[in-house]
Amino acid sequence: QVHLEESGGGLVQPGESLRLACVASRSIVGVVMAWYRQAPGKKRELVAEISRGGITNYLGSVEGRFTIDRDNAYSKVSLEMNNLKPEDSAVYYCTARFQPADDWGQGIQVTVSE
């Protein structure tokens, strides 16, 4: 089984920044990577994704504030989050679209509050 190790979450105040990282236990070359999030009482939503060729897609509410990137040499994907807002608070999940099925990280908490 592929293991996805997430790091970088925590508690910050509104307007501050965090950088999430996800490292896979095997190569992610040729694999679409993504970050999802889920807040209590709400459905899981796609935050950002990056194709094997580096094409990105973002949730509208994070566009211009978040940046997803990948480093295939280190089997790593990151999510740079700037100007964080309370509504960004959620558990964030790293996802790798491996075959035959997607792999998911354990999830990491991000809390934005005064």
Accessible surface in RSA format (square Angstrom, percent):
REM  Atomic radii and reference values for relative SASA: ProtOr
REM  Chains: A
REM  Algorithm: Lee & Richards
REM  Probe-radius: 1.40
REM  Slices: 20
REM RES _ NUM      All-atoms   Total-Side   Main-Chain    Non-polar    All polar
REM                ABS   REL    ABS   REL    ABS   REL    ABS   REL    ABS   REL
RES GLN A   1   205.31 114.8 130.75  95.6  74.56 177.5  53.38 113.6 151.93 115.2
RES VAL A   2    16.14  10.6   7.94   7.2   8.19  19.7   8.07   7.0   8.07  21.9
RES HIS A   3    95.83  52.4  92.88  64.6   2.94   7.5  68.77  70.9  27.05  31.5
RES LEU A   4     4.74   2.6   0.22   0.2   4.52  11.4   0.22   0.2   4.52  12.2
RES GLU A   5    98.27  56.4  95.64  72.4   2.63   6.3  41.14  79.6  57.12  46.6
RES GLU A   6    21.73  12.5   4.03   3.0  17.71  42.2   2.07   4.0  19.67  16.1
RES SER A   7    57.15  48.3  55.61  74.2   1.54   3.6  38.07  81.1  19.08  26.7
RES GLY A   8    35.03  43.2   0.00   N/A  35.03  43.2  24.34  66.8  10.69  23.9
RES GLY A   9    28.73  35.4   0.00   N/A  28.73  35.4   2.68   7.4  26.05  58.3
RES GLY A  10    30.78  38.0   0.00   N/A  30.78  38.0  30.38  83.4   0.40   0.9
RES LEU A  11   127.54  71.0  98.37  70.4  29.17  73.3  98.37  69.1  29.17  78.5
RES VAL A  12    17.88  11.8  13.27  12.0   4.61  11.1  17.88  15.5   0.00   0.0
RES GLN A  13    89.11  49.8  89.09  65.1   0.01   0.0  20.78  44.2  68.33  51.8
RES PRO A  14    48.28  35.2  29.09  26.5  19.20  69.8  29.42  24.3  18.86 117.2
RES GLY A  15    45.59  56.2   0.00   N/A  45.59  56.2  20.68  56.8  24.91  55.8
RES GLU A  16    78.76  45.2  72.96  55.2   5.80  13.8  34.59  66.9  44.17  36.1
RES SER A  17    54.84  46.3  35.61  47.5  19.22  44.3  21.44  45.7  33.40  46.8
RES LEU A  18    29.29  16.3  24.11  17.3   5.18  13.0  29.29  20.6   0.00   0.0
RES ARG A  19   113.74  47.8  99.88  50.9  13.86  33.0  39.78  54.4  73.95  44.8
RES LEU A  20     0.00   0.0   0.00   0.0   0.00   0.0   0.00   0.0   0.00   0.0
RES ALA A  21    14.04  12.9  13.96  21.5   0.09   0.2  14.03  19.8   0.01   0.0
RES CYS A  22     0.32   0.2   0.01   0.0   0.30   0.7   0.00   0.0   0.32   0.3
RES VAL A  23    66.86  44.0  65.06  58.9   1.81   4.4  65.06  56.5   1.81   4.9
RES ALA A  24     8.02   7.4   0.05   0.1   7.97  18.1   0.54   0.8   7.48  19.8
RES SER A  25    75.15  63.5  32.27  43.1  42.89  98.8  41.34  88.0  33.81  47.4
RES ARG A  26   132.92  55.8 122.88  62.6  10.04  23.9  43.89  60.0  89.03  54.0
RES SER A  27    66.63  56.3  52.03  69.4  14.60  33.6  46.55  99.1  20.08  28.1
RES ILE A  28     0.00   0.0   0.00   0.0   0.00   0.0   0.00   0.0   0.00   0.0
RES VAL A  29   101.62  66.9  84.40  76.4  17.22  41.5  84.40  73.3  17.22  46.7
RES GLY A  30    38.26  47.2   0.00   N/A  38.26  47.2  17.61  48.3  20.64  46.2
RES VAL A  31    15.92  10.5  14.68  13.3   1.25   3.0  15.92  13.8   0.00   0.0
RES VAL A  32    44.89  29.5  43.59  39.5   1.31   3.2  43.59  37.9   1.31   3.5
RES MET A  33     0.65   0.3   0.65   0.4   0.00   0.0   0.65   0.6   0.00   0.0
RES ALA A  34     0.00   0.0   0.00   0.0   0.00   0.0   0.00   0.0   0.00   0.0
RES TRP A  35     0.00   0.0   0.00   0.0   0.00   0.0   0.00   0.0   0.00   0.0
RES TYR A  36    37.30  17.4  37.30  21.2   0.00   0.0  17.95  13.5  19.35  23.9
RES ARG A  37    12.68   5.3  12.68   6.5   0.00   0.0   1.69   2.3  10.99   6.7
RES GLN A  38    64.25  35.9  59.33  43.4   4.92  11.7  11.90  25.3  52.35  39.7
RES ALA A  39    21.42  19.7  17.57  27.1   3.84   8.7  18.24  25.7   3.18   8.4
RES PRO A  40   130.86  95.4 102.67  93.6  28.19 102.5 114.77  94.8  16.09 100.0
RES GLY A  41    92.18 113.7   0.00   N/A  92.18 113.7  45.19 124.0  46.99 105.2
RES LYS A  42   140.45  68.5 127.94  78.5  12.51  29.8  84.98  76.5  55.47  59.1
RES LYS A  43   177.83  86.8 162.63  99.8  15.20  36.2 110.96  99.9  66.88  71.2
RES ARG A  44    94.19  39.5  73.21  37.3  20.98  49.9  24.94  34.1  69.24  42.0
RES GLU A  45    61.12  35.1  56.76  42.9   4.35  10.4  19.75  38.2  41.36  33.8
RES LEU A  46    49.99  27.8  41.61  29.8   8.38  21.1  41.61  29.2   8.38  22.6
RES VAL A  47     0.00   0.0   0.00   0.0   0.00   0.0   0.00   0.0   0.00   0.0
RES ALA A  48     0.09   0.1   0.00   0.0   0.09   0.2   0.09   0.1   0.00   0.0
RES GLU A  49    42.71  24.5  42.71  32.3   0.00   0.0   7.52  14.6  35.18  28.7
RES ILE A  50     5.63   3.2   5.63   4.2   0.00   0.0   5.63   4.1   0.00   0.0
RES SER A  51    29.85  25.2  28.51  38.0   1.34   3.1  27.20  57.9   2.65   3.7
RES ARG A  52   168.83  70.9 150.31  76.6  18.52  44.1  30.41  41.6 138.43  83.9
RES GLY A  53    68.19  84.1   0.00   N/A  68.19  84.1  36.41  99.9  31.78  71.2
RES GLY A  54    38.29  47.2   0.00   N/A  38.29  47.2  18.62  51.1  19.66  44.0
RES ILE A  55   134.65  76.6 126.99  94.6   7.66  18.5 131.65  94.8   3.00   8.1
RES THR A  56    57.20  40.7  33.73  34.2  23.47  55.9  10.74  14.4  46.46  70.2
RES ASN A  57    77.70  53.6  74.62  72.1   3.08   7.4  17.28  41.6  60.42  58.4
RES TYR A  58    43.69  20.4  23.20  13.2  20.50  53.3  18.85  14.2  24.85  30.6
RES LEU A  59    48.32  26.9  40.85  29.2   7.47  18.8  46.77  32.8   1.56   4.2
RES GLY A  60    63.38  78.2   0.00   N/A  63.38  78.2  39.57 108.6  23.81  53.3
RES SER A  61    70.97  60.0  47.08  62.8  23.89  55.0  55.66 118.5  15.31  21.4
RES VAL A  62     0.00   0.0   0.00   0.0   0.00   0.0   0.00   0.0   0.00   0.0
RES GLU A  63   109.62  62.9  90.58  68.5  19.04  45.3  43.20  83.6  66.42  54.2
RES GLY A  64    77.03  95.0   0.00   N/A  77.03  95.0  39.99 109.7  37.04  83.0
RES ARG A  65    26.37  11.1  23.10  11.8   3.28   7.8  22.36  30.6   4.01   2.4
RES PHE A  66     5.49   2.7   0.00   0.0   5.49  14.3   0.00   0.0   5.49  15.7
RES THR A  67    73.06  52.0  72.13  73.1   0.93   2.2  44.54  59.8  28.51  43.1
RES ILE A  68     4.55   2.6   0.00   0.0   4.55  11.0   0.00   0.0   4.55  12.3
RES ASP A  69    82.02  57.5  81.80  81.4   0.23   0.5  14.71  34.6  67.32  67.1
RES ARG A  70    33.30  14.0  13.43   6.8  19.86  47.3  16.13  22.0  17.17  10.4
RES ASP A  71    54.57  38.2  50.02  49.8   4.55  10.8  17.52  41.2  37.05  36.9
RES ASN A  72    51.16  35.3  39.15  37.8  12.02  28.9  14.32  34.5  36.84  35.6
RES ALA A  73    92.85  85.4  47.59  73.4  45.26 103.0  60.07  84.6  32.78  86.8
RES TYR A  74   157.09  73.3 144.63  82.3  12.46  32.4 102.13  76.7  54.95  67.7
RES SER A  75    17.49  14.8  17.22  23.0   0.27   0.6   4.52   9.6  12.97  18.2
RES LYS A  76    57.88  28.2  57.64  35.4   0.23   0.6  16.60  14.9  41.27  44.0
RES VAL A  77     0.46   0.3   0.00   0.0   0.46   1.1   0.46   0.4   0.00   0.0
RES SER A  78    10.18   8.6   9.80  13.1   0.39   0.9   1.13   2.4   9.05  12.7
RES LEU A  79     0.00   0.0   0.00   0.0   0.00   0.0   0.00   0.0   0.00   0.0
RES GLU A  80    59.24  34.0  59.22  44.8   0.02   0.0  28.04  54.2  31.21  25.5
RES MET A  81     0.00   0.0   0.00   0.0   0.00   0.0   0.00   0.0   0.00   0.0
RES ASN A  82    61.26  42.2  61.26  59.2   0.00   0.0  18.71  45.0  42.55  41.1
RES ASN A  83    77.89  53.7  74.93  72.4   2.96   7.1  20.67  49.8  57.22  55.3
RES LEU A  84     1.06   0.6   0.00   0.0   1.06   2.7   0.00   0.0   1.06   2.8
RES LYS A  85    78.38  38.2  78.20  48.0   0.18   0.4  31.05  27.9  47.33  50.4
RES PRO A  86    72.38  52.8  64.73  59.0   7.66  27.8  65.10  53.8   7.28  45.3
RES GLU A  87   115.61  66.4  90.71  68.6  24.90  59.3  56.60 109.5  59.01  48.2
RES ASP A  88     0.61   0.4   0.61   0.6   0.00   0.0   0.00   0.0   0.61   0.6
RES SER A  89    29.51  24.9  24.71  33.0   4.80  11.1  23.32  49.7   6.20   8.7
RES ALA A  90     2.72   2.5   1.19   1.8   1.53   3.5   2.52   3.5   0.20   0.5
RES VAL A  91    44.05  29.0  43.85  39.7   0.20   0.5  43.85  38.1   0.20   0.5
RES TYR A  92     0.00   0.0   0.00   0.0   0.00   0.0   0.00   0.0   0.00   0.0
RES TYR A  93    37.26  17.4  37.26  21.2   0.00   0.0  10.58   7.9  26.68  32.9
RES CYS A  94     0.00   0.0   0.00   0.0   0.00   0.0   0.00   0.0   0.00   0.0
RES THR A  95     0.00   0.0   0.00   0.0   0.00   0.0   0.00   0.0   0.00   0.0
RES ALA A  96     0.00   0.0   0.00   0.0   0.00   0.0   0.00   0.0   0.00   0.0
RES ARG A  97    67.50  28.3  58.17  29.7   9.33  22.2  34.42  47.0  33.07  20.0
RES PHE A  98    22.33  11.2  18.35  11.4   3.97  10.3  19.73  12.0   2.60   7.4
RES GLN A  99   161.45  90.3 134.31  98.2  27.14  64.6  63.09 134.3  98.36  74.6
RES PRO A 100   137.73 100.4 108.47  98.9  29.26 106.3 110.97  91.6  26.76 166.3
RES ALA A 101    65.05  59.8  54.38  83.9  10.67  24.3  61.41  86.5   3.64   9.6
RES ASP A 102    64.24  45.0  43.44  43.2  20.80  49.2   8.40  19.8  55.84  55.7
RES ASP A 103    23.71  16.6  21.42  21.3   2.29   5.4   3.12   7.4  20.59  20.5
RES TRP A 104    97.74  39.2  71.90  34.8  25.85  60.7  57.87  30.9  39.88  64.7
RES GLY A 105     7.72   9.5   0.00   N/A   7.72   9.5   1.28   3.5   6.44  14.4
RES GLN A 106   158.24  88.5 133.39  97.5  24.85  59.2  47.14 100.3 111.10  84.3
RES GLY A 107    22.10  27.2   0.00   N/A  22.10  27.2   0.12   0.3  21.98  49.2
RES ILE A 108    32.73  18.6  28.46  21.2   4.27  10.3  32.73  23.6   0.00   0.0
RES GLN A 109    91.35  51.1  84.45  61.7   6.90  16.4  50.17 106.8  41.18  31.2
RES VAL A 110     0.00   0.0   0.00   0.0   0.00   0.0   0.00   0.0   0.00   0.0
RES THR A 111    44.36  31.6  44.36  45.0   0.00   0.0  33.10  44.5  11.27  17.0
RES VAL A 112     4.34   2.9   0.00   0.0   4.34  10.4   0.00   0.0   4.34  11.8
RES SER A 113    51.42  43.4  45.61  60.9   5.81  13.4  19.75  42.1  31.67  44.4
RES GLU A 114   161.17  92.5 110.41  83.5  50.76 120.9  79.65 154.1  81.53  66.6
END  Absolute sums over single chains surface
CHAIN  1 A     6142.1       4685.3       1456.8       3214.4       2927.7
END  Absolute sums over all chains
TOTAL          6142.1       4685.3       1456.8       3214.4       2927.7
